[in-house]
Amino acid sequence: MNGKQTQQRISIVLGAFTLGVVLLNSSHAAGEGKAQSPAYQSSIRVPDQQNGERGEAARLAALARIDASRASSAALAQAPGTVLKVALDNENGNLVYSVEIKTASNEIKDVKVDAGNGTVLHVDSAGDEEEDE
């Protein structure tokens, strides 16, 4: 192997190493500046799904201490209107009811209600969720 080939190989190795360091640092920096979404915590914490969507739905329903009707009532007290949809969800380890409400001004609100005690944890416009991601 001549000197020119050795120099090329060293350059390739150093370039690959530098690229790896840059990628590692950028992914680390991106994680530091981002707050956990959602920023709330429910009274019932659950691990990530393990048995697929269908298995998780049954497991979550067994953990909930309030029903969808009570969650809807709590959400409507916070954001009056018409309930469009109620779903029991695992939101980053928080067991919550997601209640979609259409307000009198035709705005869609997404209200997160604690599935353990019925407390309203968060209210946002339905479009806000897509903007965060």
RODO-2510 file (C-alpha; in nm, 4 decimals, decimal comma):
residues 133
     n   res          X          Y          Z
     1     m     0,0000     0,0000     0,0000
     2     n     0,1475     0,3332    -0,0971
     3     g     0,1346     0,6574     0,0964
     4     k    -0,1485     0,8043    -0,1111
     5     q    -0,3788     0,5060    -0,0411
     6     t    -0,2994     0,5220     0,3302
     7     q    -0,3785     0,8924     0,3374
     8     q    -0,7120     0,8321     0,1589
     9     r    -0,8111     0,5617     0,4074
    10     i    -0,7222     0,7825     0,7023
    11     s    -0,9290     1,0643     0,5521
    12     i    -1,2287     0,8332     0,5041
    13     v    -1,2065     0,7026     0,8616
    14     l    -1,1729     1,0539     1,0060
    15     g    -1,4648     1,1751     0,7935
    16     a    -1,6872     0,8905     0,9110
    17     f    -1,5870     0,9517     1,2725
    18     t    -1,6603     1,3248     1,2425
    19     l    -1,9994     1,2575     1,0848
    20     g    -2,0872     1,0175     1,3683
    21     v    -1,9935     1,2737     1,6329
    22     v    -2,1978     1,5452     1,4592
    23     l    -2,5046     1,3209     1,4315
    24     l    -2,4760     1,2094     1,7933
    25     n    -2,4481     1,5668     1,9199
    26     s    -2,7387     1,6926     1,7105
    27     s    -2,9737     1,4178     1,8318
    28     h    -2,8684     1,4815     2,1923
    29     a    -2,9261     1,8565     2,1581
    30     a    -3,2680     1,8023     2,0028
    31     g    -3,3727     1,5897     2,3000
    32     e    -3,2570     1,8459     2,5583
    33     g    -3,4554     2,1420     2,4294
    34     k    -3,7828     1,9572     2,3908
    35     a    -4,0250     1,9374     2,6807
    36     q    -4,2137     1,6152     2,7318
    37     s    -4,5480     1,6285     2,5617
    38     p    -4,7891     1,6225     2,7321
    39     a    -4,6654     1,8274     3,0247
    40     y    -4,9339     1,6944     3,2613
    41     q    -4,9428     1,3800     3,4751
    42     s    -5,2497     1,1732     3,5507
    43     s    -5,3289     0,9881     3,8713
    44     i    -5,2925     0,6557     3,6855
    45     r    -4,9603     0,5854     3,5138
    46     v    -4,9354     0,3073     3,2553
    47     p    -4,6417     0,1601     3,0650
    48     d    -4,6284     0,1687     2,6861
    49     q    -4,8460    -0,0782     2,4988
    50     q    -4,7142    -0,4315     2,4777
    51     n    -4,9909    -0,6392     2,3178
    52     g    -5,0944    -0,4151     2,0294
    53     e    -5,3852    -0,1715     2,0111
    54     r    -5,6575    -0,4250     2,0891
    55     g    -5,4755    -0,5637     2,3931
    56     e    -5,3994    -0,2179     2,5218
    57     a    -5,7600    -0,0987     2,4928
    58     a    -5,8818    -0,3805     2,7190
    59     r    -5,5999    -0,3215     2,9671
    60     l    -5,6658     0,0539     2,9833
    61     a    -6,0399     0,0047     3,0322
    62     a    -5,9676    -0,2192     3,3313
    63     l    -5,7474     0,0510     3,4885
    64     a    -5,9862     0,3463     3,4482
    65     r    -6,1730     0,4501     3,7649
    66     i    -6,4267     0,6760     3,5922
    67     d    -6,6405     0,6066     3,2865
    68     a    -6,6669     0,7969     2,9591
    69     s    -6,9862     0,9713     3,0728
    70     r    -6,8179     1,1257     3,3770
    71     a    -6,5161     1,2248     3,1632
    72     s    -6,7506     1,3934     2,9140
    73     s    -6,9244     1,5867     3,1936
    74     a    -6,5916     1,7094     3,3310
    75     a    -6,4747     1,8129     2,9839
    76     l    -6,8000     1,9979     2,9092
    77     a    -6,7699     2,1902     3,2365
    78     q    -6,4312     2,3179     3,1121
    79     a    -6,5219     2,3657     2,7436
    80     p    -6,8992     2,3915     2,6857
    81     g    -7,0298     2,2557     2,3564
    82     t    -7,1160     1,9244     2,1940
    83     v    -6,9111     1,6091     2,2559
    84     l    -6,7940     1,4629     1,9251
    85     k    -6,5767     1,1787     2,0482
    86     v    -6,4512     1,0196     2,3715
    87     a    -6,1559     0,7821     2,3797
    88     l    -5,9525     0,6268     2,6592
    89     d    -5,5848     0,6823     2,5770
    90     n    -5,2342     0,6201     2,7008
    91     e    -5,0736     0,9635     2,6532
    92     n    -4,7024     0,9104     2,7233
    93     g    -4,7777     0,6929     3,0239
    94     n    -5,0817     0,8921     3,1428
    95     l    -5,4216     0,7231     3,1440
    96     v    -5,6631     0,9887     3,0172
    97     y    -5,9885     1,0297     2,8348
    98     s    -5,9483     1,2423     2,5225
    99     v    -6,2762     1,4267     2,4766
   100     e    -6,3296     1,6181     2,1516
   101     i    -6,5799     1,9014     2,1862
   102     k    -6,7251     2,1325     1,9240
   103     t    -6,7835     2,4718     2,0850
   104     a    -7,0540     2,7267     1,9997
   105     s    -6,7953     2,9116     1,7863
   106     n    -6,7365     2,5874     1,5860
   107     e    -6,3895     2,5436     1,7355
   108     i    -6,2821     2,1877     1,8129
   109     k    -6,1321     2,1459     2,1605
   110     d    -5,9410     1,8394     2,2753
   111     v    -5,9863     1,8012     2,6508
   112     k    -5,7708     1,5547     2,8472
   113     v    -5,9484     1,4194     3,1541
   114     d    -5,7730     1,2104     3,4207
   115     a    -5,9207     0,8580     3,3994
   116     g    -5,8555     0,8094     3,7695
   117     n    -6,0281     1,1066     3,9287
   118     g    -6,2062     1,3060     3,6547
   119     t    -5,9817     1,6108     3,6771
   120     v    -5,9359     1,8117     3,3573
   121     l    -5,5617     1,8017     3,2893
   122     h    -5,5299     1,9904     2,9613
   123     v    -5,7385     2,1711     2,6982
   124     d    -5,6192     2,2631     2,3530
   125     s    -5,7526     2,3220     2,0060
   126     a    -5,7596     2,0006     1,8027
   127     g    -5,5205     2,1566     1,5466
   128     d    -5,2558     2,2369     1,8112
   129     e    -5,1553     1,8710     1,8433
   130     e    -5,0377     1,8419     1,4818
   131     e    -4,8368     2,1629     1,5107
   132     d    -4,6421     2,0300     1,8114
   133     e    -4,5301     1,7141     1,6338
***
